[in-house]
Amino acid sequence: MTLRRIALLCGVLAPPLWAASIAFCGALRPGFSHVAQYISELGERGSSTELLMRYTGFAPTGLMHVAFAAFLAAMFRGRLAAAAAALLGVNGLARIGAGFFSCERGCTEAASLAAQLHGLFATIGFVALLLSVFLWGFEFRRRDLRGLALYSAVSGLLGLAFLALMVWNPEPGGWRGLYERLASGTLSLWIFALALRLWNGTAVR
């Protein structure tokens, strides 16, 4: 298998690995709420799933996003595609950073430097991925890949809406965890769908 094929496979496998890590770590935490608690709380400092979530969830999927971004940069030529791929790579690096630094218990206060860096990386990752999805939508439209262009636009808008709901509802015990998962799930599904279509060789013109 060539390096390009491996990088493309990373795009296919990263979203299900991310989802599986969240589900598995959540199952190991009795009483953990996927509706009310952030994903990052699975890797919060001192928790029973801290190392598992940080180094089997955040770090590897971030690295896989970087690899997939490199594949896209090589596959699609042009400034717009290069910018979109670079943003996807930034998202991957930010996810690695968010995994390297953990938040405090509850992820509500950024008292330590590590918690502040975790929050910064998490924010950068979400923003970079959102921008990447929108830019890819324009790139696909330019290439007359209308289905992918529309799907990218819808995914970006849904991701943005869910993130806005999460930011506007930060209170513990609310639905902040659900909104975060919907945002992350929508954008992760976009990566999976694009990578799978490229794997089948039906997207590039």
C-alpha positions as protocol buffer text, in pm:
chain_id: "A"
residue {
  index: 1
  type: MET
  ca { x: 0 y: 0 z: 0 }
}
residue {
  index: 2
  type: THR
  ca { x: 141 y: 340 z: -101 }
}
residue {
  index: 3
  type: LEU
  ca { x: 186 y: 631 z: 137 }
}
residue {
  index: 4
  type: ARG
  ca { x: -93 y: 819 z: -39 }
}
residue {
  index: 5
  type: ARG
  ca { x: -328 y: 527 z: 7 }
}
residue {
  index: 6
  type: ILE
  ca { x: -237 y: 505 z: 374 }
}
residue {
  index: 7
  type: ALA
  ca { x: -299 y: 878 z: 418 }
}
residue {
  index: 8
  type: LEU
  ca { x: -637 y: 841 z: 249 }
}
residue {
  index: 9
  type: LEU
  ca { x: -717 y: 545 z: 473 }
}
residue {
  index: 10
  type: CYS
  ca { x: -647 y: 770 z: 772 }
}
residue {
  index: 11
  type: GLY
  ca { x: -932 y: 992 z: 657 }
}
residue {
  index: 12
  type: VAL
  ca { x: -1165 y: 692 z: 643 }
}
residue {
  index: 13
  type: LEU
  ca { x: -1065 y: 551 z: 982 }
}
residue {
  index: 14
  type: ALA
  ca { x: -1022 y: 866 z: 1192 }
}
residue {
  index: 15
  type: PRO
  ca { x: -1396 y: 949 z: 1237 }
}
residue {
  index: 16
  type: PRO
  ca { x: -1503 y: 600 z: 1353 }
}
residue {
  index: 17
  type: LEU
  ca { x: -1200 y: 580 z: 1583 }
}
residue {
  index: 18
  type: TRP
  ca { x: -1294 y: 919 z: 1733 }
}
residue {
  index: 19
  type: ALA
  ca { x: -1655 y: 810 z: 1784 }
}
residue {
  index: 20
  type: ALA
  ca { x: -1551 y: 475 z: 1930 }
}
residue {
  index: 21
  type: SER
  ca { x: -1309 y: 642 z: 2172 }
}
residue {
  index: 22
  type: ILE
  ca { x: -1579 y: 874 z: 2300 }
}
residue {
  index: 23
  type: ALA
  ca { x: -1834 y: 594 z: 2336 }
}
residue {
  index: 24
  type: PHE
  ca { x: -1591 y: 350 z: 2498 }
}
residue {
  index: 25
  type: CYS
  ca { x: -1446 y: 600 z: 2745 }
}
residue {
  index: 26
  type: GLY
  ca { x: -1794 y: 719 z: 2832 }
}
residue {
  index: 27
  type: ALA
  ca { x: -1900 y: 361 z: 2903 }
}
residue {
  index: 28
  type: LEU
  ca { x: -1609 y: 327 z: 3145 }
}
residue {
  index: 29
  type: ARG
  ca { x: -1734 y: 625 z: 3346 }
}
residue {
  index: 30
  type: PRO
  ca { x: -2051 y: 538 z: 3544 }
}
residue {
  index: 31
  type: GLY
  ca { x: -2286 y: 833 z: 3544 }
}
residue {
  index: 32
  type: PHE
  ca { x: -2106 y: 1015 z: 3264 }
}
residue {
  index: 33
  type: SER
  ca { x: -2351 y: 1214 z: 3050 }
}
residue {
  index: 34
  type: HIS
  ca { x: -2288 y: 1260 z: 2679 }
}
residue {
  index: 35
  type: VAL
  ca { x: -2565 y: 1519 z: 2684 }
}
residue {
  index: 36
  type: ALA
  ca { x: -2441 y: 1740 z: 2966 }
}
residue {
  index: 37
  type: GLN
  ca { x: -2062 y: 1688 z: 2966 }
}
residue {
  index: 38
  type: TYR
  ca { x: -1793 y: 1790 z: 2720 }
}
residue {
  index: 39
  type: ILE
  ca { x: -1593 y: 1535 z: 2523 }
}
residue {
  index: 40
  type: SER
  ca { x: -1282 y: 1677 z: 2687 }
}
residue {
  index: 41
  type: GLU
  ca { x: -1413 y: 1570 z: 3028 }
}
residue {
  index: 42
  type: LEU
  ca { x: -1333 y: 1213 z: 2926 }
}
residue {
  index: 43
  type: GLY
  ca { x: -969 y: 1317 z: 2930 }
}
residue {
  index: 44
  type: GLU
  ca { x: -986 y: 1557 z: 3223 }
}
residue {
  index: 45
  type: ARG
  ca { x: -702 y: 1559 z: 3471 }
}
residue {
  index: 46
  type: GLY
  ca { x: -723 y: 1280 z: 3727 }
}
residue {
  index: 47
  type: SER
  ca { x: -1011 y: 1091 z: 3563 }
}
residue {
  index: 48
  type: SER
  ca { x: -1004 y: 714 z: 3512 }
}
residue {
  index: 49
  type: THR
  ca { x: -1018 y: 761 z: 3134 }
}
residue {
  index: 50
  type: GLU
  ca { x: -770 y: 1049 z: 3110 }
}
residue {
  index: 51
  type: LEU
  ca { x: -482 y: 870 z: 2941 }
}
residue {
  index: 52
  type: LEU
  ca { x: -705 y: 647 z: 2731 }
}
residue {
  index: 53
  type: MET
  ca { x: -898 y: 939 z: 2581 }
}
residue {
  index: 54
  type: ARG
  ca { x: -597 y: 1163 z: 2538 }
}
residue {
  index: 55
  type: TYR
  ca { x: -373 y: 908 z: 2369 }
}
residue {
  index: 56
  type: THR
  ca { x: -616 y: 680 z: 2187 }
}
residue {
  index: 57
  type: GLY
  ca { x: -876 y: 945 z: 2103 }
}
residue {
  index: 58
  type: PHE
  ca { x: -729 y: 1291 z: 2062 }
}
residue {
  index: 59
  type: ALA
  ca { x: -370 y: 1225 z: 1958 }
}
residue {
  index: 60
  type: PRO
  ca { x: -407 y: 945 z: 1700 }
}
residue {
  index: 61
  type: THR
  ca { x: -711 y: 1093 z: 1525 }
}
residue {
  index: 62
  type: GLY
  ca { x: -537 y: 1430 z: 1512 }
}
residue {
  index: 63
  type: LEU
  ca { x: -238 y: 1267 z: 1346 }
}
residue {
  index: 64
  type: MET
  ca { x: -468 y: 1090 z: 1102 }
}
residue {
  index: 65
  type: HIS
  ca { x: -631 y: 1422 z: 1011 }
}
residue {
  index: 66
  type: VAL
  ca { x: -287 y: 1564 z: 934 }
}
residue {
  index: 67
  type: ALA
  ca { x: -211 y: 1267 z: 709 }
}
residue {
  index: 68
  type: PHE
  ca { x: -544 y: 1301 z: 529 }
}
residue {
  index: 69
  type: ALA
  ca { x: -486 y: 1673 z: 484 }
}
residue {
  index: 70
  type: ALA
  ca { x: -150 y: 1595 z: 322 }
}
residue {
  index: 71
  type: PHE
  ca { x: -325 y: 1356 z: 85 }
}
residue {
  index: 72
  type: LEU
  ca { x: -580 y: 1622 z: -12 }
}
residue {
  index: 73
  type: ALA
  ca { x: -306 y: 1879 z: -70 }
}
residue {
  index: 74
  type: ALA
  ca { x: -135 y: 1640 z: -309 }
}
residue {
  index: 75
  type: MET
  ca { x: -457 y: 1535 z: -483 }
}
residue {
  index: 76
  type: PHE
  ca { x: -618 y: 1876 z: -540 }
}
residue {
  index: 77
  type: ARG
  ca { x: -406 y: 2150 z: -692 }
}
residue {
  index: 78
  type: GLY
  ca { x: -465 y: 2522 z: -657 }
}
residue {
  index: 79
  type: ARG
  ca { x: -451 y: 2791 z: -391 }
}
residue {
  index: 80
  type: LEU
  ca { x: -801 y: 2736 z: -258 }
}
residue {
  index: 81
  type: ALA
  ca { x: -749 y: 2362 z: -220 }
}
residue {
  index: 82
  type: ALA
  ca { x: -410 y: 2421 z: -58 }
}
residue {
  index: 83
  type: ALA
  ca { x: -565 y: 2659 z: 197 }
}
residue {
  index: 84
  type: ALA
  ca { x: -850 y: 2417 z: 268 }
}
residue {
  index: 85
  type: ALA
  ca { x: -608 y: 2127 z: 315 }
}
residue {
  index: 86
  type: ALA
  ca { x: -382 y: 2338 z: 536 }
}
residue {
  index: 87
  type: LEU
  ca { x: -674 y: 2426 z: 763 }
}
residue {
  index: 88
  type: LEU
  ca { x: -763 y: 2059 z: 793 }
}
residue {
  index: 89
  type: GLY
  ca { x: -402 y: 1994 z: 890 }
}
residue {
  index: 90
  type: VAL
  ca { x: -417 y: 2273 z: 1149 }
}
residue {
  index: 91
  type: ASN
  ca { x: -725 y: 2105 z: 1293 }
}
residue {
  index: 92
  type: GLY
  ca { x: -530 y: 1781 z: 1324 }
}
residue {
  index: 93
  type: LEU
  ca { x: -236 y: 1946 z: 1495 }
}
residue {
  index: 94
  type: ALA
  ca { x: -471 y: 2132 z: 1729 }
}
residue {
  index: 95
  type: ARG
  ca { x: -643 y: 1805 z: 1823 }
}
residue {
  index: 96
  type: ILE
  ca { x: -303 y: 1655 z: 1906 }
}
residue {
  index: 97
  type: GLY
  ca { x: -234 y: 1961 z: 2122 }
}
residue {
  index: 98
  type: ALA
  ca { x: -571 y: 1929 z: 2295 }
}
residue {
  index: 99
  type: GLY
  ca { x: -483 y: 1570 z: 2376 }
}
residue {
  index: 100
  type: PHE
  ca { x: -137 y: 1653 z: 2502 }
}
residue {
  index: 101
  type: PHE
  ca { x: -278 y: 1909 z: 2746 }
}
residue {
  index: 102
  type: SER
  ca { x: -573 y: 1812 z: 2966 }
}
residue {
  index: 103
  type: CYS
  ca { x: -844 y: 2031 z: 3115 }
}
residue {
  index: 104
  type: GLU
  ca { x: -929 y: 2052 z: 3483 }
}
residue {
  index: 105
  type: ARG
  ca { x: -1214 y: 1847 z: 3630 }
}
residue {
  index: 106
  type: GLY
  ca { x: -1539 y: 1950 z: 3468 }
}
residue {
  index: 107
  type: CYS
  ca { x: -1352 y: 2154 z: 3204 }
}
residue {
  index: 108
  type: THR
  ca { x: -1517 y: 2466 z: 3345 }
}
residue {
  index: 109
  type: GLU
  ca { x: -1220 y: 2656 z: 3483 }
}
residue {
  index: 110
  type: ALA
  ca { x: -889 y: 2717 z: 3311 }
}
residue {
  index: 111
  type: ALA
  ca { x: -685 y: 2763 z: 3627 }
}
residue {
  index: 112
  type: SER
  ca { x: -374 y: 2585 z: 3504 }
}
residue {
  index: 113
  type: LEU
  ca { x: -164 y: 2657 z: 3197 }
}
residue {
  index: 114
  type: ALA
  ca { x: -238 y: 2308 z: 3067 }
}
residue {
  index: 115
  type: ALA
  ca { x: -613 y: 2369 z: 3091 }
}
residue {
  index: 116
  type: GLN
  ca { x: -580 y: 2702 z: 2911 }
}
residue {
  index: 117
  type: LEU
  ca { x: -377 y: 2541 z: 2634 }
}
residue {
  index: 118
  type: HIS
  ca { x: -629 y: 2259 z: 2603 }
}
residue {
  index: 119
  type: GLY
  ca { x: -910 y: 2510 z: 2559 }
}
residue {
  index: 120
  type: LEU
  ca { x: -706 y: 2710 z: 2308 }
}
residue {
  index: 121
  type: PHE
  ca { x: -618 y: 2406 z: 2098 }
}
residue {
  index: 122
  type: ALA
  ca { x: -976 y: 2278 z: 2108 }
}
residue {
  index: 123
  type: THR
  ca { x: -1106 y: 2615 z: 1986 }
}
residue {
  index: 124
  type: ILE
  ca { x: -845 y: 2639 z: 1711 }
}
residue {
  index: 125
  type: GLY
  ca { x: -927 y: 2287 z: 1599 }
}
residue {
  index: 126
  type: PHE
  ca { x: -1299 y: 2347 z: 1567 }
}
residue {
  index: 127
  type: VAL
  ca { x: -1257 y: 2682 z: 1390 }
}
residue {
  index: 128
  type: ALA
  ca { x: -996 y: 2544 z: 1148 }
}
residue {
  index: 129
  type: LEU
  ca { x: -1212 y: 2243 z: 1062 }
}
residue {
  index: 130
  type: LEU
  ca { x: -1519 y: 2459 z: 1006 }
}
residue {
  index: 131
  type: LEU
  ca { x: -1328 y: 2694 z: 775 }
}
residue {
  index: 132
  type: SER
  ca { x: -1178 y: 2396 z: 593 }
}
residue {
  index: 133
  type: VAL
  ca { x: -1521 y: 2245 z: 526 }
}
residue {
  index: 134
  type: PHE
  ca { x: -1652 y: 2574 z: 386 }
}
residue {
  index: 135
  type: LEU
  ca { x: -1345 y: 2624 z: 167 }
}
residue {
  index: 136
  type: TRP
  ca { x: -1372 y: 2270 z: 34 }
}
residue {
  index: 137
  type: GLY
  ca { x: -1731 y: 2349 z: -53 }
}
residue {
  index: 138
  type: PHE
  ca { x: -1614 y: 2636 z: -273 }
}
residue {
  index: 139
  type: GLU
  ca { x: -1338 y: 2418 z: -421 }
}
residue {
  index: 140
  type: PHE
  ca { x: -1582 y: 2140 z: -509 }
}
residue {
  index: 141
  type: ARG
  ca { x: -1820 y: 2392 z: -662 }
}
residue {
  index: 142
  type: ARG
  ca { x: -1534 y: 2527 z: -874 }
}
residue {
  index: 143
  type: ARG
  ca { x: -1467 y: 2172 z: -994 }
}
residue {
  index: 144
  type: ASP
  ca { x: -1838 y: 2122 z: -1066 }
}
residue {
  index: 145
  type: LEU
  ca { x: -1865 y: 1854 z: -796 }
}
residue {
  index: 146
  type: ARG
  ca { x: -2207 y: 1983 z: -697 }
}
residue {
  index: 147
  type: GLY
  ca { x: -2301 y: 1701 z: -462 }
}
residue {
  index: 148
  type: LEU
  ca { x: -1985 y: 1741 z: -255 }
}
residue {
  index: 149
  type: ALA
  ca { x: -2016 y: 2120 z: -268 }
}
residue {
  index: 150
  type: LEU
  ca { x: -2371 y: 2111 z: -131 }
}
residue {
  index: 151
  type: TYR
  ca { x: -2284 y: 1852 z: 132 }
}
residue {
  index: 152
  type: SER
  ca { x: -1987 y: 2062 z: 246 }
}
residue {
  index: 153
  type: ALA
  ca { x: -2200 y: 2375 z: 273 }
}
residue {
  index: 154
  type: VAL
  ca { x: -2472 y: 2197 z: 472 }
}
residue {
  index: 155
  type: SER
  ca { x: -2216 y: 2027 z: 699 }
}
residue {
  index: 156
  type: GLY
  ca { x: -2041 y: 2356 z: 765 }
}
residue {
  index: 157
  type: LEU
  ca { x: -2363 y: 2539 z: 847 }
}
residue {
  index: 158
  type: LEU
  ca { x: -2486 y: 2261 z: 1076 }
}
residue {
  index: 159
  type: GLY
  ca { x: -2148 y: 2242 z: 1248 }
}
residue {
  index: 160
  type: LEU
  ca { x: -2148 y: 2617 z: 1301 }
}
residue {
  index: 161
  type: ALA
  ca { x: -2503 y: 2613 z: 1438 }
}
residue {
  index: 162
  type: PHE
  ca { x: -2429 y: 2333 z: 1685 }
}
residue {
  index: 163
  type: LEU
  ca { x: -2111 y: 2505 z: 1803 }
}
residue {
  index: 164
  type: ALA
  ca { x: -2302 y: 2829 z: 1853 }
}
residue {
  index: 165
  type: LEU
  ca { x: -2560 y: 2644 z: 2064 }
}
residue {
  index: 166
  type: MET
  ca { x: -2279 y: 2490 z: 2269 }
}
residue {
  index: 167
  type: VAL
  ca { x: -2117 y: 2829 z: 2332 }
}
residue {
  index: 168
  type: TRP
  ca { x: -2448 y: 2989 z: 2425 }
}
residue {
  index: 169
  type: ASN
  ca { x: -2536 y: 2705 z: 2663 }
}
residue {
  index: 170
  type: PRO
  ca { x: -2220 y: 2645 z: 2871 }
}
residue {
  index: 171
  type: GLU
  ca { x: -2396 y: 2572 z: 3200 }
}
residue {
  index: 172
  type: PRO
  ca { x: -2314 y: 2236 z: 3362 }
}
residue {
  index: 173
  type: GLY
  ca { x: -2613 y: 2004 z: 3352 }
}
residue {
  index: 174
  type: GLY
  ca { x: -2746 y: 2152 z: 3028 }
}
residue {
  index: 175
  type: TRP
  ca { x: -2714 y: 2026 z: 2674 }
}
residue {
  index: 176
  type: ARG
  ca { x: -2365 y: 2155 z: 2603 }
}
residue {
  index: 177
  type: GLY
  ca { x: -2225 y: 1803 z: 2558 }
}
residue {
  index: 178
  type: LEU
  ca { x: -2494 y: 1710 z: 2310 }
}
residue {
  index: 179
  type: TYR
  ca { x: -2436 y: 2022 z: 2101 }
}
residue {
  index: 180
  type: GLU
  ca { x: -2060 y: 1959 z: 2101 }
}
residue {
  index: 181
  type: ARG
  ca { x: -2109 y: 1599 z: 1988 }
}
residue {
  index: 182
  type: LEU
  ca { x: -2349 y: 1704 z: 1716 }
}
residue {
  index: 183
  type: ALA
  ca { x: -2095 y: 1958 z: 1589 }
}
residue {
  index: 184
  type: SER
  ca { x: -1806 y: 1715 z: 1610 }
}
residue {
  index: 185
  type: GLY
  ca { x: -2014 y: 1434 z: 1462 }
}
residue {
  index: 186
  type: THR
  ca { x: -2134 y: 1643 z: 1169 }
}
residue {
  index: 187
  type: LEU
  ca { x: -1782 y: 1756 z: 1079 }
}
residue {
  index: 188
  type: SER
  ca { x: -1631 y: 1412 z: 1138 }
}
residue {
  index: 189
  type: LEU
  ca { x: -1895 y: 1256 z: 914 }
}
residue {
  index: 190
  type: TRP
  ca { x: -1795 y: 1504 z: 643 }
}
residue {
  index: 191
  type: ILE
  ca { x: -1434 y: 1384 z: 664 }
}
residue {
  index: 192
  type: PHE
  ca { x: -1547 y: 1022 z: 654 }
}
residue {
  index: 193
  type: ALA
  ca { x: -1780 y: 1075 z: 355 }
}
residue {
  index: 194
  type: LEU
  ca { x: -1517 y: 1265 z: 157 }
}
residue {
  index: 195
  type: ALA
  ca { x: -1243 y: 1014 z: 233 }
}
residue {
  index: 196
  type: LEU
  ca { x: -1468 y: 721 z: 146 }
}
residue {
  index: 197
  type: ARG
  ca { x: -1567 y: 877 z: -184 }
}
residue {
  index: 198
  type: LEU
  ca { x: -1203 y: 942 z: -268 }
}
residue {
  index: 199
  type: TRP
  ca { x: -1119 y: 585 z: -165 }
}
residue {
  index: 200
  type: ASN
  ca { x: -1373 y: 466 z: -420 }
}
residue {
  index: 201
  type: GLY
  ca { x: -1221 y: 699 z: -677 }
}
residue {
  index: 202
  type: THR
  ca { x: -1538 y: 892 z: -759 }
}
residue {
  index: 203
  type: ALA
  ca { x: -1465 y: 1249 z: -650 }
}
residue {
  index: 204
  type: VAL
  ca { x: -1169 y: 1382 z: -846 }
}
residue {
  index: 205
  type: ARG
  ca { x: -1207 y: 1539 z: -1189 }
}
